[in-house]
């Protein structure tokens, strides 16, 4: 007999309410806003001052557009957000500052160790699926044995240590992430019910794509249609190559044999993924898109309280229904670019019915032995991560001014292709 799952109804999506502790954090952040302008020159100056470095990496190289152009487009989109509050300005400033510092540290590392570029990456195993389709669970389950190289949350946010912190224990990057996770849990106490985040939680490489200022991640952090249009108008191949170089550098720093990757962004970048990571093994996860969409809408609308008030819930919902429809269309168009010898489609219900069996299938496709050690590690992970152990968030189409029939009509091509 299983324990009842604690369920939460979010009744303050449009007009967020905060605990006293959360409000204290937001007020402290707001007080810092005058020193945190969303300005490219100011951000670059601060990043150089913090690191003592000045080389941010390649600018115009062949078809590789200057990252500053992408940064400027994103900054303009952020400044255009209505209801952007002072704490939100500081939040975005801190995120962008870290991305620029990552570029500085990455470039410095490459300059000091050019042998990094001679590392040959083994074909990674890549999980491509939307949130709530089992991707995070599968990612962590496959990461439980030592077979694959993965990145914990702290490493994804700060992948390259500053020279003065290299070798320091405990790692200051982990310490900073402990603080950051504490802030998230205080300001958004129900976020973990939708997407668990801990310092050592296995995380996505979409965070690394952000270091080149070209990623779908930016859309999940803020309502930035101007950025979306720019992003979708450009080939993402150069940015996936930048990702590959970062993976080599991280492997150089902390070892690892073969990467296990995961991101929803790959659903609409299948040809690019295949072009850059040739011979990769790709696991496409699928689930009824209606509850998936509602869960995504709840997560994105809920997290918007970190930067704006009031939160335009209906506008966010309309944006993401359209965005998901576009992603599904791209996936339907490109899915077969990676053949059955290197890919599988996993339905959520099938995964939940036989989690170990799905792990075995992935291992077999990847040519990795599913040893007794691997089996025991997977079993241990499953024992400690019962589904719904943290609770759940209630959702309904009505919360977002939608209807189930309309959603099913929008997503019908995806349902027909992958779930019939």
Secondary structure, 3 states (H helix, E strand, C coil): CCCCCCEECCCCCCCCCCCHHHHHHHHHHHHCHHHCCCCHHHHHHHHHHHHCCCCCCCCCECCECCHHHHHHHHHHHHHCCCCECHHHHHHHHHHHHHHHHHHHHHHHHHHHCHHHHHCCCCCCEEEECCCCCCHHHHHHHHHCCCCCECCEHHHHHCCCCCCCCCCCCCCHHHHHHHHHHHHHHHHCCCHHHHCCCCCCCECCCHHHHHHHCCCCHHHHHCCCHHHHHHHHCCCCHHHHHHHHHHHHHHHHHHCCCCEEEECHHHHHCHHHHHHHCCCCEEEEEECCHHHHHHHHHHHHHHHHHHCECCCCHHHHHHHHHHHHHHHHHHHHHHHHHCCCCCEEEEEHHHHHHCHHHHHHHHHHHHCCCCCHHHHHHHHHHHHHCCCCCCCEECCCHHHHCCCHHHHHHHCHHHHHHHCC
